[in-house]
């Protein structure tokens, strides 16, 4: 065959191959090549919404406690970027700011937007831009700064590497704080210069997050945390929590837990329990604190007064189980006020019997009435309406299960029941403020255009007891602190009351005194007026016995004096 024929056939074959290839591209791969062409001339970026900042109160003025600082996101378009060059350059320059796994970045090349690094500094971005990497874009954003350090970390939470709020305020209010990102899509020329015309240009503005103002008193929060830390330094416990509320409106002034952590260094935290807000996230058995609610139910139903008497033998057998007092004295005929003063379990069980119309046994009616007051009146064992996520706790219904009478006998003094300190504080506030239940609140308002816009004042949700019952219970709870006044611990001119709780731990499926949690809830204010604050404290340590009287009560006393001084509550003139 001649050379010319070979060239002719070769040319025909080449033309055929080209024709087939063009057919495949134009017919079968049309959409793919159109997308590639658009990719070369389209710049698409997410417009990052500015995350809202968080404020606390300093007197009547909001002050920022969580801020933003400038940082850049590095974004890769997997369809355009060179995999090897892009990975090498960004890894070398951005280093620990890289948040993506490179094997995932280029796995799906139909994806046009992949964030590979966050909080990249200005100089790092400058060096990356000098590389002129195709398909790599830079979006200015912000990262979180917590200028108060560890203060209120269990309350505030943190923002993770993905820009999402975790735990506390940051997690619960993430949608409000995070805002809504926008979109910028621009058609560019061959030199990647944006064209000012074109129907494909898109700009959807970002909606910045809300700047939230908390009801927390920043100075008081710091003072309370300092007192907790000082107290723990001389205690066998390493953990303590305290919540301070205004019982007249449900506003939370302080929500503190020690130990805490630095939110900006959350990745270094080894104990995940530090992330939990112990006041709202963790339900536990508050023990004898609940006697105040049991007694209140009996007073409200008209079956008991502080002067009502019963024969205290030191124990009562229920469902075949002897339930004893922790305190061995005060035997014989005593009043219900004495039973509360000495935190006698026989006293609270007697109140339950009286609720059921009996003086000697627990009845179905008594159980049902106690459940009604605990759950429906005082809101125990359910969400309080607090703005942050919270545990609901647990209260067993009165007519389901086994050993109902013994279970409810234990419930009268706060065992066989799981509640959060916030639930207890809110319920207790209603008990001593005249009978009005306010859903606890932590939102004071928002900062908008540099101005403080106050949230609408919340109204009472319901009445838990009458004003007369509330007055009676204030006096009974005030009576429990006789020794505090006798030894001059309570300052003259102030009206202070409270109740202890020592909760047994559980070991091998049974209650044990080898590990206990100490609690105390109390109120205070100017003598002759309604209480101005409620404080709930909890102190615990694994394997240790912490008591309401020996450990939680002195901590309450310390914080009560701190609150009185900080709020400048003046005593009644003697």
Secondary structure, DSSP 8 states (H G I E B T S, - for coil): --HHHHHHHHHHHHHHHHHHHHHIIIIISHHHHHHHHHHHHEEEEEE------EEEEETTEEEEEEEEEEEEEEEE-TTTS-HHHHHHHHHHHHGGGB-S-HHHHTT-TT---EEEEEEE-HHHHHHHHHTT-TTEEEEEEEEEE-TTTTTTHHHH-EE-TTS-EESHHHHHTHHHHH-B-EEEEEEB-TTS-B-S--TT-EEE--B---EEEEEEEHHHHHHHHHHHHHHHTTSS--EEEEEEEETTTTEEEEEEEES---GGGGGG---GGGGS-TTTT--B--GGGGHHHHHHHHHHTTS--TT-EEEE-SEEEETTEEEE-SS----EEEEHHHHHHTT-HHHHHHHHHHHTT-SSS--HHHHHHHHIIIIIIS-TTS----SS-----B---TTSSS-HHHHHHHHTTT-S-BB-HHHHHHHHHHHHTTSEE---B-EEEEEETTEEEE-------EE-S-HHHHHHHHHHHHHTTHHHHHTT-S-TTB--EEEEEEEEEEETTEEEEEEEEEEEEEEE-BTTS---EEEEEEEE-TT-B--IIIIIHHHHHHHHHHHHHHHT------
